[in-house]
Amino acid sequence: MPKLTKRRVSEAQDLEESYRLADIVKQRQKTLAALKLKAGELVLDIGCGVGFLTHEMALQVGKSGKVIGLDKNPEMISHARKRCESLQQTEFYKGEA
């Protein structure tokens, strides 16, 4: 497993903060509305980051669906897993697409 550097941790923390800004929240809501996800669907979130969108998509597909998050940064994956730990319909993997 790659060693986490201060830079990687800082990137995840910075992204975590920026994803809470009003314009980013609005963009995420527009994305969710455009996707029109339904219960039971399978979704791949490429570049899932800290998992904000992954979490919201998982709520939309419900327990009968699944959302798979993919990110190349292990610290992002760590944050995303924590965010979605109560949602059994999520899985996270380190990788590139």
A tleap script that builds the chain and sets N, CA, C and O, in Angstrom:
source leaprc.protein.ff14SB
mol = sequence {
  NMET PRO LYS LEU THR LYS ARG ARG VAL SER
  GLU ALA GLN ASP LEU GLU GLU SER TYR ARG
  LEU ALA ASP ILE VAL LYS GLN ARG GLN LYS
  THR LEU ALA ALA LEU LYS LEU LYS ALA GLY
  GLU LEU VAL LEU ASP ILE GLY CYS GLY VAL
  GLY PHE LEU THR HIE GLU MET ALA LEU GLN
  VAL GLY LYS SER GLY LYS VAL ILE GLY LEU
  ASP LYS ASN PRO GLU MET ILE SER HIE ALA
  ARG LYS ARG CYS GLU SER LEU GLN GLN THR
  GLU PHE TYR LYS GLY GLU CALA
}
set mol.1.N position { 0.850 -1.176 0.000 }
set mol.1.CA position { 0.000 0.000 0.000 }
set mol.1.C position { 0.895 1.238 0.000 }
set mol.1.O position { 1.857 1.308 0.764 }
set mol.2.N position { 0.576 2.232 -0.868 }
set mol.2.CA position { 1.426 3.415 -0.927 }
set mol.2.C position { 1.372 4.215 0.370 }
set mol.2.O position { 0.345 4.290 1.044 }
set mol.3.N position { 2.501 4.799 0.684 }
set mol.3.CA position { 2.585 5.621 1.887 }
set mol.3.C position { 1.833 6.934 1.646 }
set mol.3.O position { 2.008 7.577 0.612 }
set mol.4.N position { 1.001 7.319 2.606 }
set mol.4.CA position { 0.257 8.568 2.481 }
set mol.4.C position { 1.175 9.730 2.830 }
set mol.4.O position { 1.824 9.732 3.877 }
set mol.5.N position { 1.220 10.694 1.962 }
set mol.5.CA position { 2.045 11.866 2.207 }
set mol.5.C position { 1.179 12.993 2.743 }
set mol.5.O position { -0.048 12.959 2.640 }
set mol.6.N position { 1.834 13.989 3.316 }
set mol.6.CA position { 1.096 15.160 3.800 }
set mol.6.C position { 0.344 15.813 2.649 }
set mol.6.O position { -0.762 16.323 2.830 }
set mol.7.N position { 0.948 15.795 1.463 }
set mol.7.CA position { 0.311 16.402 0.292 }
set mol.7.C position { -0.993 15.688 -0.040 }
set mol.7.O position { -2.001 16.343 -0.302 }
set mol.8.N position { -0.991 14.361 -0.036 }
set mol.8.CA position { -2.204 13.595 -0.344 }
set mol.8.C position { -3.290 13.835 0.695 }
set mol.8.O position { -4.462 13.988 0.351 }
set mol.9.N position { -2.906 13.867 1.952 }
set mol.9.CA position { -3.874 14.116 3.019 }
set mol.9.C position { -4.453 15.510 2.848 }
set mol.9.O position { -5.661 15.702 2.990 }
set mol.10.N position { -3.609 16.480 2.546 }
set mol.10.CA position { -4.059 17.853 2.354 }
set mol.10.C position { -5.013 17.950 1.166 }
set mol.10.O position { -6.006 18.674 1.236 }
set mol.11.N position { -4.729 17.234 0.076 }
set mol.11.CA position { -5.614 17.238 -1.090 }
set mol.11.C position { -7.005 16.753 -0.706 }
set mol.11.O position { -8.006 17.354 -1.097 }
set mol.12.N position { -7.066 15.680 0.050 }
set mol.12.CA position { -8.358 15.122 0.462 }
set mol.12.C position { -9.097 16.098 1.371 }
set mol.12.O position { -10.305 16.286 1.227 }
set mol.13.N position { -8.385 16.714 2.298 }
set mol.13.CA position { -9.020 17.673 3.206 }
set mol.13.C position { -9.509 18.904 2.449 }
set mol.13.O position { -10.599 19.408 2.718 }
set mol.14.N position { -8.703 19.390 1.500 }
set mol.14.CA position { -9.104 20.548 0.694 }
set mol.14.C position { -10.338 20.226 -0.133 }
set mol.14.O position { -11.259 21.038 -0.227 }
set mol.15.N position { -10.355 19.050 -0.729 }
set mol.15.CA position { -11.500 18.644 -1.538 }
set mol.15.C position { -12.742 18.505 -0.668 }
set mol.15.O position { -13.836 18.908 -1.063 }
set mol.16.N position { -12.565 17.942 0.498 }
set mol.16.CA position { -13.670 17.789 1.456 }
set mol.16.C position { -14.313 19.149 1.736 }
set mol.16.O position { -15.538 19.270 1.727 }
set mol.17.N position { -13.501 20.154 1.979 }
set mol.17.CA position { -14.017 21.499 2.268 }
set mol.17.C position { -14.673 22.126 1.046 }
set mol.17.O position { -15.751 22.711 1.157 }
set mol.18.N position { -14.041 22.015 -0.111 }
set mol.18.CA position { -14.588 22.660 -1.309 }
set mol.18.C position { -15.904 22.028 -1.749 }
set mol.18.O position { -16.748 22.714 -2.325 }
set mol.19.N position { -16.096 20.742 -1.491 }
set mol.19.CA position { -17.337 20.073 -1.895 }
set mol.19.C position { -18.535 20.521 -1.068 }
set mol.19.O position { -19.673 20.177 -1.389 }
set mol.20.N position { -18.294 21.275 -0.020 }
set mol.20.CA position { -19.385 21.797 0.804 }
set mol.20.C position { -19.820 23.205 0.369 }
set mol.20.O position { -20.803 23.733 0.889 }
set mol.21.N position { -19.100 23.811 -0.573 }
set mol.21.CA position { -19.442 25.149 -1.049 }
set mol.21.C position { -20.755 25.118 -1.821 }
set mol.21.O position { -21.068 24.139 -2.498 }
set mol.22.N position { -21.515 26.197 -1.711 }
set mol.22.CA position { -22.866 26.251 -2.284 }
set mol.22.C position { -22.901 25.938 -3.777 }
set mol.22.O position { -23.785 25.210 -4.229 }
set mol.23.N position { -21.954 26.476 -4.554 }
set mol.23.CA position { -21.993 26.225 -5.996 }
set mol.23.C position { -21.685 24.769 -6.332 }
set mol.23.O position { -22.214 24.237 -7.308 }
set mol.24.N position { -20.846 24.125 -5.546 }
set mol.24.CA position { -20.541 22.709 -5.769 }
set mol.24.C position { -21.740 21.849 -5.375 }
set mol.24.O position { -22.054 20.873 -6.056 }
set mol.25.N position { -22.401 22.202 -4.293 }
set mol.25.CA position { -23.608 21.476 -3.870 }
set mol.25.C position { -24.669 21.585 -4.960 }
set mol.25.O position { -25.333 20.602 -5.285 }
set mol.26.N position { -24.826 22.778 -5.522 }
set mol.26.CA position { -25.803 23.000 -6.589 }
set mol.26.C position { -25.465 22.150 -7.823 }
set mol.26.O position { -26.351 21.558 -8.441 }
set mol.27.N position { -24.183 22.099 -8.168 }
set mol.27.CA position { -23.736 21.296 -9.309 }
set mol.27.C position { -24.025 19.812 -9.065 }
set mol.27.O position { -24.457 19.102 -9.972 }
set mol.28.N position { -23.785 19.354 -7.845 }
set mol.28.CA position { -24.046 17.958 -7.504 }
set mol.28.C position { -25.541 17.654 -7.618 }
set mol.28.O position { -25.920 16.588 -8.101 }
set mol.29.N position { -26.384 18.577 -7.181 }
set mol.29.CA position { -27.831 18.393 -7.284 }
set mol.29.C position { -28.278 18.324 -8.745 }
set mol.29.O position { -29.150 17.526 -9.090 }
set mol.30.N position { -27.682 19.157 -9.605 }
set mol.30.CA position { -28.010 19.127 -11.038 }
set mol.30.C position { -27.591 17.795 -11.657 }
set mol.30.O position { -28.311 17.224 -12.475 }
set mol.31.N position { -26.427 17.315 -11.258 }
set mol.31.CA position { -25.943 16.026 -11.767 }
set mol.31.C position { -26.897 14.909 -11.371 }
set mol.31.O position { -27.260 14.074 -12.200 }
set mol.32.N position { -27.298 14.892 -10.120 }
set mol.32.CA position { -28.228 13.861 -9.640 }
set mol.32.C position { -29.562 13.939 -10.373 }
set mol.32.O position { -30.135 12.908 -10.726 }
set mol.33.N position { -30.055 15.140 -10.601 }
set mol.33.CA position { -31.325 15.308 -11.313 }
set mol.33.C position { -31.208 14.803 -12.749 }
set mol.33.O position { -32.136 14.183 -13.269 }
set mol.34.N position { -30.071 15.069 -13.389 }
set mol.34.CA position { -29.868 14.636 -14.773 }
set mol.34.C position { -29.745 13.116 -14.884 }
set mol.34.O position { -30.179 12.527 -15.874 }
set mol.35.N position { -29.159 12.488 -13.875 }
set mol.35.CA position { -28.978 11.033 -13.907 }
set mol.35.C position { -30.295 10.274 -13.768 }
set mol.35.O position { -30.453 9.191 -14.332 }
set mol.36.N position { -31.233 10.836 -13.024 }
set mol.36.CA position { -32.539 10.197 -12.817 }
set mol.36.C position { -32.388 8.736 -12.369 }
set mol.36.O position { -33.010 7.835 -12.932 }
set mol.37.N position { -31.566 8.527 -11.366 }
set mol.37.CA position { -31.315 7.174 -10.874 }
set mol.37.C position { -32.565 6.583 -10.243 }
set mol.37.O position { -33.392 7.282 -9.657 }
set mol.38.N position { -32.669 5.267 -10.386 }
set mol.38.CA position { -33.811 4.540 -9.826 }
set mol.38.C position { -33.308 3.428 -8.910 }
set mol.38.O position { -32.171 2.971 -9.022 }
set mol.39.N position { -34.174 3.013 -8.016 }
set mol.39.CA position { -33.841 1.922 -7.101 }
set mol.39.C position { -33.386 0.702 -7.890 }
set mol.39.O position { -33.971 0.360 -8.917 }
set mol.40.N position { -32.343 0.055 -7.401 }
set mol.40.CA position { -31.856 -1.172 -8.005 }
set mol.40.C position { -30.785 -0.991 -9.066 }
set mol.40.O position { -30.226 -1.978 -9.546 }
set mol.41.N position { -30.487 0.240 -9.443 }
set mol.41.CA position { -29.496 0.459 -10.500 }
set mol.41.C position { -28.069 0.283 -9.982 }
set mol.41.O position { -27.798 0.406 -8.788 }
set mol.42.N position { -27.161 -0.010 -10.925 }
set mol.42.CA position { -25.737 -0.139 -10.652 }
set mol.42.C position { -25.043 1.083 -11.239 }
set mol.42.O position { -25.233 1.408 -12.411 }
set mol.43.N position { -24.235 1.763 -10.421 }
set mol.43.CA position { -23.582 3.002 -10.841 }
set mol.43.C position { -22.086 2.900 -10.573 }
set mol.43.O position { -21.668 2.389 -9.534 }
set mol.44.N position { -21.280 3.391 -11.520 }
set mol.44.CA position { -19.838 3.485 -11.335 }
set mol.44.C position { -19.478 4.961 -11.253 }
set mol.44.O position { -19.709 5.714 -12.199 }
set mol.45.N position { -18.915 5.373 -10.130 }
set mol.45.CA position { -18.507 6.756 -9.911 }
set mol.45.C position { -16.997 6.837 -10.099 }
set mol.45.O position { -16.231 6.564 -9.175 }
set mol.46.N position { -16.574 7.219 -11.313 }
set mol.46.CA position { -15.151 7.303 -11.643 }
set mol.46.C position { -14.611 8.638 -11.145 }
set mol.46.O position { -15.145 9.699 -11.470 }
set mol.47.N position { -13.549 8.571 -10.355 }
set mol.47.CA position { -13.005 9.779 -9.740 }
set mol.47.C position { -13.903 10.235 -8.608 }
set mol.47.O position { -14.256 11.411 -8.515 }
set mol.48.N position { -14.272 9.296 -7.747 }
set mol.48.CA position { -15.273 9.554 -6.696 }
set mol.48.C position { -14.802 10.525 -5.627 }
set mol.48.O position { -15.618 11.043 -4.865 }
set mol.49.N position { -13.502 10.783 -5.554 }
set mol.49.CA position { -13.011 11.722 -4.553 }
set mol.49.C position { -13.382 11.285 -3.151 }
set mol.49.O position { -13.204 10.123 -2.785 }
set mol.50.N position { -13.895 12.213 -2.372 }
set mol.50.CA position { -14.223 11.932 -0.973 }
set mol.50.C position { -15.638 11.390 -0.793 }
set mol.50.O position { -16.089 11.210 0.338 }
set mol.51.N position { -16.338 11.129 -1.887 }
set mol.51.CA position { -17.584 10.372 -1.834 }
set mol.51.C position { -18.890 11.125 -1.643 }
set mol.51.O position { -19.910 10.506 -1.340 }
set mol.52.N position { -18.890 12.439 -1.812 }
set mol.52.CA position { -20.155 13.173 -1.654 }
set mol.52.C position { -21.201 12.693 -2.656 }
set mol.52.O position { -22.316 12.341 -2.271 }
set mol.53.N position { -20.844 12.678 -3.942 }
set mol.53.CA position { -21.794 12.255 -4.976 }
set mol.53.C position { -22.106 10.767 -4.835 }
set mol.53.O position { -23.251 10.354 -5.021 }
set mol.54.N position { -21.113 9.972 -4.513 }
set mol.54.CA position { -21.314 8.538 -4.305 }
set mol.54.C position { -22.376 8.301 -3.237 }
set mol.54.O position { -23.265 7.468 -3.414 }
set mol.55.N position { -22.285 9.019 -2.152 }
set mol.55.CA position { -23.235 8.893 -1.042 }
set mol.55.C position { -24.651 9.213 -1.510 }
set mol.55.O position { -25.587 8.464 -1.229 }
set mol.56.N position { -24.803 10.309 -2.211 }
set mol.56.CA position { -26.137 10.716 -2.659 }
set mol.56.C position { -26.702 9.754 -3.706 }
set mol.56.O position { -27.903 9.485 -3.718 }
set mol.57.N position { -25.839 9.239 -4.584 }
set mol.57.CA position { -26.303 8.258 -5.569 }
set mol.57.C position { -26.736 6.971 -4.874 }
set mol.57.O position { -27.724 6.350 -5.265 }
set mol.58.N position { -25.992 6.573 -3.844 }
set mol.58.CA position { -26.342 5.355 -3.103 }
set mol.58.C position { -27.706 5.480 -2.444 }
set mol.58.O position { -28.469 4.514 -2.400 }
set mol.59.N position { -28.013 6.654 -1.936 }
set mol.59.CA position { -29.338 6.868 -1.347 }
set mol.59.C position { -30.424 6.720 -2.408 }
set mol.59.O position { -31.504 6.203 -2.125 }
set mol.60.N position { -30.140 7.173 -3.631 }
set mol.60.CA position { -31.135 7.090 -4.699 }
set mol.60.C position { -31.332 5.667 -5.216 }
set mol.60.O position { -32.462 5.281 -5.514 }
set mol.61.N position { -30.267 4.883 -5.330 }
set mol.61.CA position { -30.423 3.514 -5.851 }
set mol.61.C position { -30.904 2.554 -4.767 }
set mol.61.O position { -31.374 1.457 -5.066 }
set mol.62.N position { -30.787 2.967 -3.518 }
set mol.62.CA position { -31.295 2.166 -2.412 }
set mol.62.C position { -30.513 0.891 -2.165 }
set mol.62.O position { -29.496 0.629 -2.808 }
set mol.63.N position { -31.006 0.104 -1.223 }
set mol.63.CA position { -30.321 -1.132 -0.828 }
set mol.63.C position { -30.328 -2.184 -1.924 }
set mol.63.O position { -29.492 -3.088 -1.918 }
set mol.64.N position { -31.261 -2.080 -2.866 }
set mol.64.CA position { -31.304 -3.052 -3.962 }
set mol.64.C position { -30.343 -2.679 -5.084 }
set mol.64.O position { -30.155 -3.461 -6.016 }
set mol.65.N position { -29.734 -1.501 -5.011 }
set mol.65.CA position { -28.773 -1.058 -6.017 }
set mol.65.C position { -27.357 -1.134 -5.492 }
set mol.65.O position { -27.107 -1.671 -4.412 }
set mol.66.N position { -26.434 -0.591 -6.265 }
set mol.66.CA position { -25.031 -0.576 -5.853 }
set mol.66.C position { -24.347 0.605 -6.521 }
set mol.66.O position { -24.587 0.893 -7.693 }
set mol.67.N position { -23.491 1.286 -5.765 }
set mol.67.CA position { -22.650 2.347 -6.308 }
set mol.67.C position { -21.207 1.981 -6.004 }
set mol.67.O position { -20.835 1.761 -4.852 }
set mol.68.N position { -20.408 1.920 -7.046 }
set mol.68.CA position { -18.992 1.593 -6.916 }
set mol.68.C position { -18.192 2.865 -7.157 }
set mol.68.O position { -18.313 3.493 -8.209 }
set mol.69.N position { -17.379 3.240 -6.180 }
set mol.69.CA position { -16.529 4.416 -6.291 }
set mol.69.C position { -15.109 4.009 -6.649 }
set mol.69.O position { -14.564 3.054 -6.095 }
set mol.70.N position { -14.516 4.746 -7.583 }
set mol.70.CA position { -13.154 4.479 -8.036 }
set mol.70.C position { -12.356 5.775 -7.964 }
set mol.70.O position { -12.789 6.801 -8.488 }
set mol.71.N position { -11.200 5.732 -7.322 }
set mol.71.CA position { -10.326 6.901 -7.273 }
set mol.71.C position { -8.887 6.423 -7.172 }
set mol.71.O position { -8.617 5.362 -6.609 }
set mol.72.N position { -7.959 7.208 -7.720 }
set mol.72.CA position { -6.553 6.797 -7.694 }
set mol.72.C position { -5.846 7.173 -6.391 }
set mol.72.O position { -4.755 6.675 -6.112 }
set mol.73.N position { -6.460 8.044 -5.595 }
set mol.73.CA position { -5.844 8.517 -4.361 }
set mol.73.C position { -6.391 7.731 -3.165 }
set mol.73.O position { -7.584 7.818 -2.872 }
set mol.74.N position { -5.547 6.970 -2.474 }
set mol.74.CA position { -6.024 6.163 -1.345 }
set mol.74.C position { -6.626 6.993 -0.211 }
set mol.74.O position { -7.510 6.514 0.499 }
set mol.75.N position { -6.163 8.221 -0.035 }
set mol.75.CA position { -6.727 9.068 1.016 }
set mol.75.C position { -8.156 9.486 0.663 }
set mol.75.O position { -9.009 9.584 1.545 }
set mol.76.N position { -8.416 9.732 -0.612 }
set mol.76.CA position { -9.782 10.046 -1.052 }
set mol.76.C position { -10.694 8.852 -0.772 }
set mol.76.O position { -11.804 9.007 -0.262 }
set mol.77.N position { -10.210 7.672 -1.111 }
set mol.77.CA position { -10.981 6.448 -0.876 }
set mol.77.C position { -11.280 6.289 0.615 }
set mol.77.O position { -12.385 5.901 0.994 }
set mol.78.N position { -10.304 6.586 1.447 }
set mol.78.CA position { -10.500 6.486 2.896 }
set mol.78.C position { -11.622 7.416 3.366 }
set mol.78.O position { -12.485 7.010 4.145 }
set mol.79.N position { -11.606 8.651 2.896 }
set mol.79.CA position { -12.664 9.607 3.250 }
set mol.79.C position { -14.018 9.131 2.734 }
set mol.79.O position { -15.020 9.211 3.445 }
set mol.80.N position { -14.048 8.638 1.504 }
set mol.80.CA position { -15.306 8.175 0.907 }
set mol.80.C position { -15.878 6.984 1.681 }
set mol.80.O position { -17.083 6.917 1.924 }
set mol.81.N position { -15.021 6.061 2.061 }
set mol.81.CA position { -15.488 4.898 2.838 }
set mol.81.C position { -16.113 5.337 4.159 }
set mol.81.O position { -17.155 4.821 4.565 }
set mol.82.N position { -15.471 6.286 4.820 }
set mol.82.CA position { -16.023 6.787 6.087 }
set mol.82.C position { -17.380 7.453 5.859 }
set mol.82.O position { -18.320 7.250 6.627 }
set mol.83.N position { -17.466 8.247 4.795 }
set mol.83.CA position { -18.717 8.953 4.502 }
set mol.83.C position { -19.857 7.968 4.246 }
set mol.83.O position { -20.998 8.233 4.626 }
set mol.84.N position { -19.567 6.858 3.619 }
set mol.84.CA position { -20.608 5.917 3.188 }
set mol.84.C position { -20.664 4.646 4.030 }
set mol.84.O position { -21.296 3.671 3.625 }
set mol.85.N position { -20.020 4.639 5.188 }
set mol.85.CA position { -19.929 3.407 5.968 }
set mol.85.C position { -21.282 2.836 6.367 }
set mol.85.O position { -21.389 1.631 6.594 }
set mol.86.N position { -22.302 3.652 6.458 }
set mol.86.CA position { -23.630 3.148 6.834 }
set mol.86.C position { -24.432 2.657 5.627 }
set mol.86.O position { -25.538 2.140 5.783 }
set mol.87.N position { -23.879 2.818 4.435 }
set mol.87.CA position { -24.583 2.428 3.207 }
set mol.87.C position { -23.953 1.164 2.638 }
set mol.87.O position { -22.904 1.223 1.996 }
set mol.88.N position { -24.587 0.027 2.869 }
set mol.88.CA position { -24.006 -1.242 2.423 }
set mol.88.C position { -24.020 -1.398 0.911 }
set mol.88.O position { -23.411 -2.332 0.388 }
set mol.89.N position { -24.697 -0.511 0.200 }
set mol.89.CA position { -24.749 -0.592 -1.258 }
set mol.89.C position { -23.592 0.161 -1.925 }
set mol.89.O position { -23.639 0.431 -3.125 }
set mol.90.N position { -22.554 0.501 -1.150 }
set mol.90.CA position { -21.386 1.165 -1.726 }
set mol.90.C position { -20.146 0.292 -1.579 }
set mol.90.O position { -19.988 -0.443 -0.604 }
set mol.91.N position { -19.275 0.397 -2.574 }
set mol.91.CA position { -17.959 -0.252 -2.547 }
set mol.91.C position { -16.967 0.747 -3.114 }
set mol.91.O position { -17.323 1.559 -3.969 }
set mol.92.N position { -15.726 0.697 -2.646 }
set mol.92.CA position { -14.703 1.623 -3.120 }
set mol.92.C position { -13.434 0.867 -3.486 }
set mol.92.O position { -13.035 -0.087 -2.818 }
set mol.93.N position { -12.811 1.328 -4.572 }
set mol.93.CA position { -11.588 0.711 -5.065 }
set mol.93.C position { -10.602 1.786 -5.485 }
set mol.93.O position { -10.987 2.839 -5.994 }
set mol.94.N position { -9.318 1.503 -5.264 }
set mol.94.CA position { -8.261 2.373 -5.750 }
set mol.94.C position { -7.941 1.939 -7.174 }
set mol.94.O position { -7.724 0.758 -7.442 }
set mol.95.N position { -7.916 2.903 -8.076 }
set mol.95.CA position { -7.580 2.590 -9.456 }
set mol.95.C position { -7.743 3.795 -10.356 }
set mol.95.O position { -8.205 4.854 -9.933 }
set mol.96.N position { -7.354 3.612 -11.601 }
set mol.96.CA position { -7.464 4.670 -12.603 }
set mol.96.C position { -8.352 4.199 -13.736 }
set mol.96.O position { -8.459 3.002 -14.006 }
set mol.97.N position { -8.980 5.148 -14.389 }
set mol.97.CA position { -9.841 4.812 -15.533 }
set mol.97.C position { -9.463 5.659 -16.728 }
set mol.97.O position { -10.068 5.530 -17.793 }
savepdb mol mol.pdb
quit
